[in-house]
Structure formats: C-alpha cells, structure tokens
Amino acid sequence: MTDEVVLRDGSRLVLRPIRPQDGPALLALHARLSTATVHRRYFGARPHLAPDVVDRFTRVDEPWRFALVAVRGHADLVAVARYEGAAGSTSAELAMVVDDTLHRHGIGRILLGRLLDVAVERGLRTIVAEVLPANGAMLGLLHSAAGPVQTRNVDGVVEVRIDLAGRTPIDADRAIAQAHLVAAGAPPAPPDR
C-alpha cells in the first residue's frame, strides 16, 4: 500500500516508515534546515548529525520507537515525525521536523495524524511533546490536530501531553497505520490495546 498525500499546494508526497538506507537523505534534509528550524527541533545548535545519531534515527526496530518520513520524488526526504518511548511503557515522546520550504503546507498535520494512529495501533496511551514557547506553529499544530491536550511549563519548555486513550482512527486510517507497521517490520500490537 502506498500512502500518497496531496498538500495544500497540490504537490504529492509519499509517507512511509524510515529505513536504515535513508541516512544520506536524512543528512541532506538536516543540511537544508534553517538555523531557526534546527533550534526549534533540537533546542540548540546542531550543525550536523553525527553518524551514530543518523544510525539511531534511521533504525527504529524496537516496538516503542517509530518514525515516518515524507518523501518527494524518488528519495528526497522532506519531513520526519517520530515517537520514542521505553520498553514496557505506554507513553512516548514526539519529535517532528519539516523542510523549511514546506512549512505551512499541511505536511506536519498529516504526519502527526498518521503517527498518532500508528501509536494507537502500537498500544500507546500518551504522546508527549516538548516544545519551545516561541515555537507557536508547533504548539498550534498540536492543539488543533492532536485533539484534547494538556500543557504545562517545565523549565522554560512547554510540555504537551496527548491522551490517545480516546483516539479511535477510522477504518481507513487504521488500515494505513497497520500498513506502515507491517512495512516497518513491526511486531503486532499487544492484545490488551
């Protein structure tokens, strides 16, 4: 199943799980990001991604980690959305980055929705995002696209908690989430979800 989406400007992207061979494309995306976007994503300067970081970001083979990418054309990575938790936990942390040229085109909203649906299928109950207070775009996205959220300020960072317990993807979205899990080689969801 191909998960092709159409953005507000009519451009088409394919969403799929990240793969180890995406390392060079992930480095290329990072190199294109503005200093401001890098700061919003990593809360500081990060001029390059070290090889071990690229390897960790592109190999998500534990059930509590998952990442989706948006690809333009054959292999041009333009966005990444991921969650990462811990073994046995029903909570995970969210991180997203979108190529500067595609800000406000709708890809963040689409990726967030897909990732939350995958998280529900994996049995997660809570997604937590830490966002800089000045990152109004991300805060707005989380409030408008994720459903009911709780926010609190923690050491100068806004912590946004998304409760997945009441989230029930429609059948078509659930099928897409399941297809992404299968494509990633993810084990089936726990039976108590």
Contacts in CASP RR format, 6 or more apart in sequence:
PFRMAT RR
TARGET T0000
AUTHOR 0000-0000-0000
METHOD contacts of the structure
MODEL  1
MTDEVVLRDGSRLVLRPIRPQDGPALLALHARLSTATVHRRYFGARPHLA
PDVVDRFTRVDEPWRFALVAVRGHADLVAVARYEGAAGSTSAELAMVVDD
TLHRHGIGRILLGRLLDVAVERGLRTIVAEVLPANGAMLGLLHSAAGPVQ
TRNVDGVVEVRIDLAGRTPIDADRAIAQAHLVAAGAPPAPPDR
1 175 0 8 1.000
1 176 0 8 1.000
1 179 0 8 1.000
2 14 0 8 1.000
3 14 0 8 1.000
3 15 0 8 1.000
3 16 0 8 1.000
3 114 0 8 1.000
3 176 0 8 1.000
3 179 0 8 1.000
3 180 0 8 1.000
4 12 0 8 1.000
4 13 0 8 1.000
4 14 0 8 1.000
4 15 0 8 1.000
5 12 0 8 1.000
5 13 0 8 1.000
5 14 0 8 1.000
5 15 0 8 1.000
5 70 0 8 1.000
5 107 0 8 1.000
5 110 0 8 1.000
6 12 0 8 1.000
7 13 0 8 1.000
7 102 0 8 1.000
7 105 0 8 1.000
7 106 0 8 1.000
7 107 0 8 1.000
7 110 0 8 1.000
8 105 0 8 1.000
8 106 0 8 1.000
9 105 0 8 1.000
11 72 0 8 1.000
11 105 0 8 1.000
12 72 0 8 1.000
13 70 0 8 1.000
13 71 0 8 1.000
13 72 0 8 1.000
13 78 0 8 1.000
13 79 0 8 1.000
13 107 0 8 1.000
14 70 0 8 1.000
14 71 0 8 1.000
14 73 0 8 1.000
15 68 0 8 1.000
15 69 0 8 1.000
15 70 0 8 1.000
15 71 0 8 1.000
15 110 0 8 1.000
15 111 0 8 1.000
15 114 0 8 1.000
15 180 0 8 1.000
16 68 0 8 1.000
16 69 0 8 1.000
16 71 0 8 1.000
16 180 0 8 1.000
16 183 0 8 1.000
17 60 0 8 1.000
17 66 0 8 1.000
17 67 0 8 1.000
17 68 0 8 1.000
17 69 0 8 1.000
17 180 0 8 1.000
17 183 0 8 1.000
17 184 0 8 1.000
18 26 0 8 1.000
18 57 0 8 1.000
18 58 0 8 1.000
18 60 0 8 1.000
18 67 0 8 1.000
18 68 0 8 1.000
18 69 0 8 1.000
18 80 0 8 1.000
18 82 0 8 1.000
19 58 0 8 1.000
20 55 0 8 1.000
20 58 0 8 1.000
20 59 0 8 1.000
21 58 0 8 1.000
22 58 0 8 1.000
22 69 0 8 1.000
22 77 0 8 1.000
23 54 0 8 1.000
23 57 0 8 1.000
23 58 0 8 1.000
25 71 0 8 1.000
25 75 0 8 1.000
25 76 0 8 1.000
25 77 0 8 1.000
26 49 0 8 1.000
26 54 0 8 1.000
26 57 0 8 1.000
26 58 0 8 1.000
26 77 0 8 1.000
26 80 0 8 1.000
27 48 0 8 1.000
27 49 0 8 1.000
27 54 0 8 1.000
28 76 0 8 1.000
28 77 0 8 1.000
29 77 0 8 1.000
29 78 0 8 1.000
29 79 0 8 1.000
29 80 0 8 1.000
29 97 0 8 1.000
29 99 0 8 1.000
30 38 0 8 1.000
30 46 0 8 1.000
30 48 0 8 1.000
30 49 0 8 1.000
31 48 0 8 1.000
32 99 0 8 1.000
32 100 0 8 1.000
32 101 0 8 1.000
33 41 0 8 1.000
33 97 0 8 1.000
33 99 0 8 1.000
33 100 0 8 1.000
34 100 0 8 1.000
35 45 0 8 1.000
37 97 0 8 1.000
37 98 0 8 1.000
37 100 0 8 1.000
38 44 0 8 1.000
38 45 0 8 1.000
38 46 0 8 1.000
38 47 0 8 1.000
39 45 0 8 1.000
39 132 0 8 1.000
40 132 0 8 1.000
40 134 0 8 1.000
40 135 0 8 1.000
40 138 0 8 1.000
41 95 0 8 1.000
41 96 0 8 1.000
41 97 0 8 1.000
43 130 0 8 1.000
43 132 0 8 1.000
43 157 0 8 1.000
49 57 0 8 1.000
57 67 0 8 1.000
57 80 0 8 1.000
57 82 0 8 1.000
58 67 0 8 1.000
60 66 0 8 1.000
60 67 0 8 1.000
60 82 0 8 1.000
60 184 0 8 1.000
62 87 0 8 1.000
63 122 0 8 1.000
63 186 0 8 1.000
63 187 0 8 1.000
64 84 0 8 1.000
64 85 0 8 1.000
64 86 0 8 1.000
64 87 0 8 1.000
64 88 0 8 1.000
64 89 0 8 1.000
64 92 0 8 1.000
64 122 0 8 1.000
65 82 0 8 1.000
65 83 0 8 1.000
65 84 0 8 1.000
65 85 0 8 1.000
65 92 0 8 1.000
66 82 0 8 1.000
66 83 0 8 1.000
66 115 0 8 1.000
66 118 0 8 1.000
66 119 0 8 1.000
66 122 0 8 1.000
66 181 0 8 1.000
66 184 0 8 1.000
66 186 0 8 1.000
67 80 0 8 1.000
67 81 0 8 1.000
67 82 0 8 1.000
67 83 0 8 1.000
68 80 0 8 1.000
68 81 0 8 1.000
68 82 0 8 1.000
68 111 0 8 1.000
68 114 0 8 1.000
68 115 0 8 1.000
68 118 0 8 1.000
68 180 0 8 1.000
69 77 0 8 1.000
69 79 0 8 1.000
69 80 0 8 1.000
70 77 0 8 1.000
70 78 0 8 1.000
70 79 0 8 1.000
70 80 0 8 1.000
70 98 0 8 1.000
70 107 0 8 1.000
70 110 0 8 1.000
70 111 0 8 1.000
71 77 0 8 1.000
71 78 0 8 1.000
72 78 0 8 1.000
78 98 0 8 1.000
78 99 0 8 1.000
78 101 0 8 1.000
78 102 0 8 1.000
78 107 0 8 1.000
79 96 0 8 1.000
79 97 0 8 1.000
79 98 0 8 1.000
79 99 0 8 1.000
79 102 0 8 1.000
79 107 0 8 1.000
79 108 0 8 1.000
79 111 0 8 1.000
80 95 0 8 1.000
80 96 0 8 1.000
80 97 0 8 1.000
81 94 0 8 1.000
81 95 0 8 1.000
81 96 0 8 1.000
81 108 0 8 1.000
81 111 0 8 1.000
81 112 0 8 1.000
81 114 0 8 1.000
81 115 0 8 1.000
82 94 0 8 1.000
82 95 0 8 1.000
82 96 0 8 1.000
82 115 0 8 1.000
83 92 0 8 1.000
83 93 0 8 1.000
83 94 0 8 1.000
83 95 0 8 1.000
83 115 0 8 1.000
83 119 0 8 1.000
83 124 0 8 1.000
83 127 0 8 1.000
84 92 0 8 1.000
84 93 0 8 1.000
84 95 0 8 1.000
85 91 0 8 1.000
85 92 0 8 1.000
85 93 0 8 1.000
90 123 0 8 1.000
90 124 0 8 1.000
90 125 0 8 1.000
90 126 0 8 1.000
91 124 0 8 1.000
91 125 0 8 1.000
91 126 0 8 1.000
91 127 0 8 1.000
91 128 0 8 1.000
92 119 0 8 1.000
92 124 0 8 1.000
92 126 0 8 1.000
92 127 0 8 1.000
92 128 0 8 1.000
93 127 0 8 1.000
93 128 0 8 1.000
93 129 0 8 1.000
93 130 0 8 1.000
94 112 0 8 1.000
94 115 0 8 1.000
94 127 0 8 1.000
94 128 0 8 1.000
94 129 0 8 1.000
94 162 0 8 1.000
95 129 0 8 1.000
96 108 0 8 1.000
96 111 0 8 1.000
96 112 0 8 1.000
96 138 0 8 1.000
98 107 0 8 1.000
98 108 0 8 1.000
98 111 0 8 1.000
103 137 0 8 1.000
104 137 0 8 1.000
108 141 0 8 1.000
108 145 0 8 1.000
109 141 0 8 1.000
109 144 0 8 1.000
109 145 0 8 1.000
112 141 0 8 1.000
112 142 0 8 1.000
112 145 0 8 1.000
112 146 0 8 1.000
113 145 0 8 1.000
113 146 0 8 1.000
113 173 0 8 1.000
114 173 0 8 1.000
114 176 0 8 1.000
114 177 0 8 1.000
114 180 0 8 1.000
116 127 0 8 1.000
116 146 0 8 1.000
116 162 0 8 1.000
116 164 0 8 1.000
116 167 0 8 1.000
117 167 0 8 1.000
117 169 0 8 1.000
117 173 0 8 1.000
117 174 0 8 1.000
117 176 0 8 1.000
117 177 0 8 1.000
118 177 0 8 1.000
118 180 0 8 1.000
118 181 0 8 1.000
119 127 0 8 1.000
119 164 0 8 1.000
120 164 0 8 1.000
120 167 0 8 1.000
120 168 0 8 1.000
120 169 0 8 1.000
120 177 0 8 1.000
120 193 0 8 1.000
121 169 0 8 1.000
121 174 0 8 1.000
121 177 0 8 1.000
121 178 0 8 1.000
121 181 0 8 1.000
121 189 0 8 1.000
121 193 0 8 1.000
122 181 0 8 1.000
122 186 0 8 1.000
122 189 0 8 1.000
122 193 0 8 1.000
123 164 0 8 1.000
123 189 0 8 1.000
123 190 0 8 1.000
123 193 0 8 1.000
124 164 0 8 1.000
125 163 0 8 1.000
125 164 0 8 1.000
125 165 0 8 1.000
126 161 0 8 1.000
126 162 0 8 1.000
126 163 0 8 1.000
126 164 0 8 1.000
127 146 0 8 1.000
127 161 0 8 1.000
127 162 0 8 1.000
127 164 0 8 1.000
128 159 0 8 1.000
128 160 0 8 1.000
128 161 0 8 1.000
128 162 0 8 1.000
129 138 0 8 1.000
129 142 0 8 1.000
129 159 0 8 1.000
129 160 0 8 1.000
129 162 0 8 1.000
130 154 0 8 1.000
130 157 0 8 1.000
130 158 0 8 1.000
130 159 0 8 1.000
130 160 0 8 1.000
131 138 0 8 1.000
131 139 0 8 1.000
131 142 0 8 1.000
131 157 0 8 1.000
131 158 0 8 1.000
131 159 0 8 1.000
131 160 0 8 1.000
132 157 0 8 1.000
132 158 0 8 1.000
133 139 0 8 1.000
133 153 0 8 1.000
133 156 0 8 1.000
133 157 0 8 1.000
133 158 0 8 1.000
139 151 0 8 1.000
139 158 0 8 1.000
139 160 0 8 1.000
142 149 0 8 1.000
142 160 0 8 1.000
142 162 0 8 1.000
143 149 0 8 1.000
143 160 0 8 1.000
146 160 0 8 1.000
146 162 0 8 1.000
147 162 0 8 1.000
147 167 0 8 1.000
148 163 0 8 1.000
149 160 0 8 1.000
149 161 0 8 1.000
149 162 0 8 1.000
149 163 0 8 1.000
150 160 0 8 1.000
150 161 0 8 1.000
150 163 0 8 1.000
151 158 0 8 1.000
151 159 0 8 1.000
151 160 0 8 1.000
151 161 0 8 1.000
152 158 0 8 1.000
152 159 0 8 1.000
153 159 0 8 1.000
169 177 0 8 1.000
181 189 0 8 1.000
END
